[in-house]
Amino acid sequence: MSIIRISKEFSLEMAHALWNYKGKCKNLHGHSYRLIVTVLGKQNTENTSTPGMVIDFGDLKKIINTHIIKHFDHSFVIYKKAPVKQLKKINQLFQKLIITDFQPTCENLAEHFAILIQKHLPNGVKLYSVRLYETSNSFAEWVVKDNE
């Protein structure tokens, strides 16, 4: 059997601000993110519940929805060095406040998502890449081979 790559695309709405940054992105703003997850593996044998598949697209969707979309969609993501105590006081506006150990740039979010995804893939299925579009023409891509 061959090694095959399969990809699934997701979308999420998320706001962020880049703490201590000099450009426009220091201000609270949001994006309509597109997330493309590519995994690879060999097709399952006929003796399995997913014959001929690397992973059922529905199973991949469940992993991404459970560990990324559910938490990050319609959230505000901010670096822990920002004045987050003040934001927490405005509960109505920041109920989905995610405080990260990293600056929430597109690059860092792509890496973070890759780490989350890798923890939950079934045996025999490996992450190949995570591509995160912040705008329609700007994206960050995290590739396993580049990080080995």
N, C-alpha and C positions, 0 to 999 in steps of 0.2 A: 504494500500500500504506500501511496505517496504522502508526503507531508503537504498539507493544504493550509492556507491562511484564509480565515473568514473574518469579516468585519461587520459591525453593527453600529448604527448612528443613533445618538440620543441628543436631546436638547434640554436645556435648563436655563432659567432666568436667575441671575445672581448679581448682587451689588457688592462692591468692594471699594476700598480707598487705600492708597499706598502711603503708609505712615513715613514721614520725614523725607518725602520725595519732592523734588523741585518742580516737576511738570504738572500738567492739568490733572493727572490721575491722583493727585493728593486729595482731591475733592471726592466726596461720596458720589458714586455713579454706578450704573448697572450695564450689563451686557446680556444679550441673548446668545448664550454659549452653545456651540455644537461640539459634541464629544464623539469621536470615532474610535472605537476600541477594536483592535485586530488581535486575534489569537491564532495559534497554529497547533497542529497535531495531525495524527493519522486518523483516517475514518474508522469508526467503530465497526466491529464485526457484526455479522447478522445475528449473533447470539445475545446482543444487547438490546436495550429498549430504544436505542437511537442508531439503528444500523445504517452504515454509510455516511454518518455525520461525524464531524470533529467534535462538535457540541451542538445541541439543539439551540437554535436562535432564541427560543423562549427561555431556556435556562440561562443563557448569557444575559438576556434582558432582565431576568429576575435578580441576578448578581449585581448588575449595575444599578438597577432601580433601588435595591435594598441598601447597598453600601455607599452610593454616591447621590443619586437623584433625590431620594427621600430626605437626605440630610442637607444637601446644598441648594436644591431648587427653592427659589424665592427666599434666599437667606442673604444676610449681610456678613461678609467675611472681612476680618480685620486682624492685623498683626498684633500680637500680645503686648508689644511695646507702646502701642497707642493708648490714649486715655480711656480704656474700655469700661472702667467703673462708672463714668459719666453716662455712657451709652446704655448700660444695664438699667439705669434709673428710668429710662424712657421705654418702659416695657411694651407699650402699645406699638411702637415703631420698630422695636428690635427684639421681637419674640424669637426669631430665628437668627440669633447672633452667633457666629462661629468665630472663635478666637484661635488663631493659628500660631504655631511656633516659627512661622516663616512669613515673609512678605507675600501677600496673596497675588503675585503676578501670574500671568498666564503660564509661564514656564514652571513656576513652583507648584501651581495647581495641577498641571499635567503630571509632574513627578509624583505628587501626593496621591493623585487618582491611580497612577500605575501601581504604587505600593499597596493601596487598598485592594485593587483588583487581583493582584498576584496572590494575595492571601486566601482568596475564595474560589479560585478555579479548580475544577476537578482534576484528578490524576490524569496524566497524559495530555492535558491541554496547557499550553504555555502562552503567556502574554508575549506578543510580538511588538506592539506599539500602542501608544495613546496619542491621539491628535486632538488638541483642544483649540477650537476656533473661538477667539474673543470677539472678533468682528467677521464680516463676510469675507474679508481678504487678509486677515492676520491670524496666525495660529502658532502654537508651540507643539512640537512633536517630541515625545519621549520614546526611544527605541531601546529594547532590551540589549541588543548587541553593542550599542554604544556605551552601555553602562556595566558591562561585565569586566 
